[in-house]
Amino acid sequence: MEKMRRKCEKATGQSAASVFIIDLAGLSWAHVSPAATENFKEASILNKNNYPESLRKTYIINAPSFFLMTWKLLSTMMDVPTVEKTAILGSQYLDALKECMNIEDIPQTLGGQAPAIKPGGIYQPFGTHPEATTQDINAGRFFEKTIEVTKPGKLEWEFKVQQNDIGFAVFRVENGVKKEVVKWARLFSNSGALDVEPGKHVILWDNKYSWTKKKTIHYYIAHI
């Protein structure tokens, strides 16, 4: 997402931001669970921490009537600017979308003129990048990935733990000593980017605190 935003800014010479459309058609109470709420909270925190200025608007469309009650809970987990940029809409949403987007950019499946999005959309969740690598980390062990940066740029990563959480941190190596640049935290998934200069960087997935559970992660790293 960050890479695409920078590409747009370079091409147009203007500031770029993202518009999200979340279609809740078919949503029922059966889909509302503690796990779903936790995933939503985690995604909100990741977006706030890694892309604080990238959101222009979020439209939640085809929202069933009961979702308004659910939204009251979900909105307490989000920062105020993000809540203010979120619109909850029913089935009459097209006019609202056109206030922020050209009709040519709205998919045909939503009443616009852009190519239709196939069922399932084009989104790929964290850890399912086409070039993602799978790694098992036994209980009481850790896994490190060393990246030799040869020119200034950004170090990007995304990962998802198949089950449970795992410790995650990023270090820059200076004179043989690791300096923590992304603070260690237990996470279920994460996507982020870091401005880097030439030198060695280490990405850590830490399962040392687990006595019995092996963790499986799906990760992708890129230097751009």
C-alpha positions, 0 to 999 in steps of 0.5 A: 500500500505504501509503495503504491501511494509513493508511486502515485505521488511520483506520477502525479506530483500530488499528495495521495491517500487511500479510499477503502470500500468494505462491502458487508453484503451477506453479513450476519450475527454468525460472523460477529465473534471475539476473534473477528473483533480482535482482528479488526482491532489489530488491523486498526492499530497497524494502520494507525502506527504504520500509515497514519496519514494515508487514509482519506476515507473508508466506506462501509457499504451494505451494512445491516441494521445490527451493524450500527450496534457493533460499530459502537464497540469497534469505533472505541478501538480506533483513533478519532481521526479514523472514525471521523473518516469512516461512513456507514452506509446501507444499500444506497451508497453510490452517491456517497462514493461519487463524492470521493471517487470518479464514476470511472474508478468505481467497480461495475459491481458497485454501480460504477464503470471500472472493471468488475471485481470478481467474488473474493476481491483482489485483497490478499491478507497479511502473510499471503503475498505471492512470494511469501515464505513459510517458516516453522519456529519451535518452542523456546527458539527464534528465527532471524532474517538478516538483510544487507541494505546497499542503498538508502530506501525502505525496508518493508515486511508483512507476516502472519502467524498461522496460530497464536502470536509471536515476538517481533522486532527489527534491529539495525547492526552498528559496529557489530551491536544490534540496535532495536529500531522497531520495539519488540512486541507480541503480534499475530500479524504485522505489516510495516515499513522502515526508512533505512540507510546502507548497512545490516538489518535484522528482523526477529521472530521470537518464540523463546517465551513459549514452552510448548507451542511451535509457531508457523509464520508466513512472511515477506520482506522487500527493500525498495 
